[in-house]
């Protein structure tokens, strides 16, 4: 899925070429078929090849994956996910990024107070 999201679309051969330890052609095609059956991909025929595209915008898929990660490893707690991320290397958090994060936290607090 990463390769298809990065390219916007890809054939089985392009997916296989983008994998560091590529499995067989048939394994890649089987995986793409399964992803399509699960609703993650769709395809169009261009000549004798299938061109696969994601069915969900990357940002929506990312939110869904993050929600799944939070549910699976952090009991569904956004606060625990954020704390775990911030416990990692925070050297890349420049002052602007810190200010944006603080503003989002303040907005979430204000929204929670408005619902009480």
C-alpha positions as CSV (number, residue, x, y, z in Angstrom):
1,X,0.0,0.0,0.0
2,X,2.9,2.4,0.8
3,X,4.2,2.1,-2.7
4,X,0.8,2.7,-4.3
5,X,0.1,5.7,-2.1
6,X,3.5,7.1,-2.9
7,X,3.0,6.7,-6.7
8,X,-0.7,7.3,-6.7
9,X,-1.2,4.2,-8.7
10,X,0.9,1.2,-9.7
11,X,1.0,-2.1,-11.6
12,X,2.0,-5.4,-10.0
13,X,5.3,-5.1,-11.7
14,X,5.9,-1.6,-10.3
15,X,5.0,-2.8,-6.8
16,X,7.3,-5.8,-7.1
17,X,10.1,-3.5,-8.3
18,X,9.6,-1.2,-5.4
19,X,10.0,-4.0,-2.7
20,X,13.4,-4.5,-1.2
21,X,13.1,-8.3,-1.1
22,X,10.4,-8.8,-3.7
23,X,8.4,-12.0,-3.6
24,X,7.4,-13.8,-6.8
25,X,5.1,-12.1,-9.4
26,X,2.3,-14.4,-8.4
27,X,2.7,-13.5,-4.7
28,X,2.5,-9.8,-5.5
29,X,-0.6,-10.3,-7.7
30,X,-2.3,-12.4,-5.0
31,X,-1.6,-9.7,-2.4
32,X,-3.0,-7.0,-4.7
33,X,-6.1,-9.1,-5.4
34,X,-6.6,-9.6,-1.6
35,X,-6.2,-5.9,-1.0
36,X,-8.8,-5.3,-3.7
37,X,-11.2,-7.8,-2.3
38,X,-10.9,-6.1,1.1
39,X,-11.8,-2.8,-0.5
40,X,-8.4,-1.1,-0.1
41,X,-7.6,-1.0,-3.8
42,X,-9.4,-0.8,-7.1
43,X,-8.0,-1.4,-10.6
44,X,-8.4,-0.3,-14.2
45,X,-7.3,-2.3,-17.1
46,X,-4.7,-0.6,-19.4
47,X,-4.0,-3.0,-22.2
48,X,-3.0,-6.3,-20.7
49,X,-2.1,-4.9,-17.3
50,X,-4.0,-3.8,-14.2
51,X,-3.2,-0.5,-12.7
52,X,-4.1,-0.4,-9.0
53,X,-5.2,2.7,-7.1
54,X,-6.1,3.2,-3.4
55,X,-9.8,3.5,-2.7
56,X,-9.3,5.7,0.3
57,X,-7.4,9.0,0.4
58,X,-4.0,8.6,2.2
59,X,-5.0,11.0,5.0
60,X,-8.2,9.0,5.7
61,X,-6.3,5.7,5.6
62,X,-3.7,7.2,8.0
63,X,-6.3,8.3,10.5
64,X,-7.9,4.8,10.3
65,X,-4.5,3.1,10.8
66,X,-3.7,5.4,13.7
67,X,-7.1,4.7,15.3
68,X,-6.4,1.0,14.9
69,X,-2.9,1.4,16.5
70,X,-4.4,3.4,19.4
71,X,-7.1,0.7,20.0
72,X,-4.6,-2.2,19.7
73,X,-1.7,-0.9,21.7
74,X,-2.9,2.0,23.8
75,X,-6.4,1.0,24.9
76,X,-7.9,3.5,22.5
77,X,-6.3,6.5,24.4
78,X,-5.2,9.3,22.2
79,X,-3.4,10.8,25.2
80,X,-1.3,7.6,25.6
81,X,-0.4,7.6,21.9
82,X,0.7,11.2,22.1
83,X,2.7,10.6,25.3
84,X,4.4,7.6,23.7
85,X,5.3,9.6,20.6
86,X,6.6,12.5,22.7
87,X,8.6,10.1,24.9
88,X,10.6,9.3,21.8
89,X,13.2,11.7,20.3
90,X,11.7,15.2,20.3
91,X,14.6,17.0,18.8
92,X,12.7,17.5,15.6
93,X,10.0,19.5,17.4
94,X,10.9,23.1,16.5
95,X,9.2,26.0,18.4
96,X,6.6,26.4,15.7
97,X,5.6,22.7,15.9
98,X,5.5,22.9,19.7
99,X,3.2,25.9,19.5
100,X,0.9,24.2,17.0
101,X,0.7,21.1,19.3
102,X,0.0,23.3,22.3
103,X,-2.7,25.2,20.4
104,X,-4.4,21.9,19.4
105,X,-4.4,20.7,23.0
106,X,-5.9,24.0,24.1
107,X,-8.5,23.8,21.4
108,X,-9.4,20.2,22.5
109,X,-9.7,21.4,26.1
110,X,-11.9,24.3,25.1
111,X,-14.1,22.0,23.0
112,X,-14.4,19.6,26.0
113,X,-15.4,22.4,28.3
114,X,-18.1,23.6,25.8
115,X,-19.7,20.2,25.9
116,X,-20.0,20.1,29.6
